[in-house]
């Protein structure tokens, strides 16, 4: 994988991580940046390929959450007025 392709992969991961629906989004973004920077100077082709595969798998996992079509989902919640079944108060 060329440097340009790896950079493109990194950008895709960052874009998806920015909209990742989680309270830990900031931590996830930071970990991605740290890992890519840590491995940026790696020259062993086997290690580079292993990191590329890991990055691609991570992107696929992020996309499961970030590419969901929520337009048809009904996210409303209806609560019972008296869920315990006792007498109702008026």
C-alpha positions as MATLAB code, in Angstrom:
seq = 'XXXXXXXXXXXXXXXXXXXXXXXXXXXXXXXXXXXXXXXXXXXXXXXXXXXXXXXXXXXXXXXXXXXXXXXXXXXXXXXXXXXXXXXXXX';
ca = [
       0.000    0.000    0.000;
       1.428    3.357   -0.994;
       1.873    6.289    1.355;
      -1.021    8.090   -0.377;
      -3.304    5.072    0.061;
      -2.379    4.774    3.737;
      -3.070    8.489    4.212;
      -6.444    8.048    2.517;
      -7.247    5.137    4.842;
      -6.268    7.261    7.856;
      -8.544   10.090    6.693;
     -11.473    7.717    6.188;
     -11.006    6.321    9.679;
     -10.819    9.814   11.216;
     -13.949   10.966    9.329;
     -15.916    7.971   10.558;
     -14.572    8.230   14.100;
     -15.700   11.880   14.294;
     -19.324   10.790   13.938;
     -18.992    7.567   15.944;
     -22.012    7.536   18.291;
     -20.264    7.026   21.620;
     -19.383    8.886   24.790;
     -15.806    7.730   24.239;
     -15.525    9.295   20.755;
     -12.743   11.699   21.778;
     -10.706    8.874   23.296;
     -11.181    6.755   20.172;
      -9.990    9.622   17.946;
      -6.951   10.169   20.137;
      -6.038    6.463   20.093;
      -6.327    6.352   16.293;
      -4.028    9.350   15.899;
      -1.492    7.976   18.388;
      -1.384    4.543   16.715;
      -0.953    5.964   13.225;
       1.815    8.318   14.362;
       3.541    5.535   16.280;
       3.579    3.302   13.202;
       4.273    6.020   10.600;
       7.990    5.229   10.407;
       7.630    1.442   10.314;
       9.579   -0.008    7.384;
       9.103   -3.762    7.880;
       6.637   -4.782    5.117;
       5.135   -7.570    7.237;
       4.432   -5.218   10.147;
       3.112   -2.517    7.808;
       0.728   -5.013    6.200;
      -0.455   -6.215    9.602;
      -1.143   -2.621   10.697;
      -2.931   -1.910    7.394;
      -5.178   -4.944    7.891;
      -5.926   -3.844   11.444;
      -6.752   -0.320   10.238;
      -9.071   -1.646    7.514;
     -10.863   -3.862   10.026;
     -11.228   -0.884   12.364;
     -12.696    1.205    9.545;
     -15.204   -1.533    8.748;
     -16.241   -1.690   12.402;
     -16.653    2.089   12.584;
     -18.720    2.086    9.415;
     -21.175   -0.366   10.949;
     -22.156    2.437   13.336;
     -21.572    5.528   11.218;
     -23.161    4.460    7.926;
     -26.448    3.253    9.369;
     -29.526    4.654    7.645;
     -31.604    5.984   10.514;
     -34.222    7.708    8.351;
     -36.705    4.847    8.663;
     -36.164    4.066   12.325;
     -38.785    4.999   14.895;
     -36.785    6.036   17.937;
     -39.772    7.181   20.018;
     -40.512    5.665   23.400;
     -43.970    5.394   24.951;
     -44.164    4.854   28.695;
     -47.185    3.397   30.427;
     -48.976    5.788   32.737;
     -49.181    3.162   35.457;
     -46.571    0.458   34.821;
     -47.026   -1.263   38.201;
     -50.753   -1.867   37.728;
     -51.972   -0.105   40.877;
     -54.910    2.294   41.111;
     -54.539    5.356   38.921;
     -54.410    8.765   40.531;
     -56.749   11.428   39.210;
];
